[in-house]
């Protein structure tokens, strides 16, 4: 999986807010989770960063074991973010 594919998936959120689909997709593509985390740590333009965070929130609910390695980074981002 590469950044281009993940960006395309993130942009699908705009037209398809089916988070069950995204949960399944990233369960089958676990390397994509790391790329989602990278997106929210970079200075990406709207809506990439925001949509990525929506997907991550839903992954936290359904697949916490996939997100657990990134908890510290996510918490740091939450306290720094004004969004």
ChimeraX attribute file (.defattr): number of C-alpha atoms within 10 A of each C-alpha:
attribute: neighborCount
match mode: 1-to-1
recipient: residues
	/A:1	10
	/A:2	9
	/A:3	13
	/A:4	10
	/A:5	12
	/A:6	21
	/A:7	17
	/A:8	11
	/A:9	21
	/A:10	23
	/A:11	15
	/A:12	14
	/A:13	18
	/A:14	11
	/A:15	7
	/A:16	12
	/A:17	13
	/A:18	11
	/A:19	16
	/A:20	12
	/A:21	11
	/A:22	20
	/A:23	20
	/A:24	13
	/A:25	13
	/A:26	20
	/A:27	16
	/A:28	10
	/A:29	12
	/A:30	13
	/A:31	14
	/A:32	19
	/A:33	20
	/A:34	13
	/A:35	19
	/A:36	23
	/A:37	19
	/A:38	16
	/A:39	22
	/A:40	20
	/A:41	15
	/A:42	9
	/A:43	10
	/A:44	12
	/A:45	9
	/A:46	8
	/A:47	13
	/A:48	21
	/A:49	20
	/A:50	16
	/A:51	22
	/A:52	23
	/A:53	18
	/A:54	15
	/A:55	22
	/A:56	25
	/A:57	16
	/A:58	15
	/A:59	22
	/A:60	16
	/A:61	11
	/A:62	15
	/A:63	16
	/A:64	14
	/A:65	11
	/A:66	18
	/A:67	19
	/A:68	12
	/A:69	11
	/A:70	13
	/A:71	13
	/A:72	10
	/A:73	14
	/A:74	18
	/A:75	11
	/A:76	11
	/A:77	14
	/A:78	11
	/A:79	8
	/A:80	9
	/A:81	10
	/A:82	6
	/A:83	5
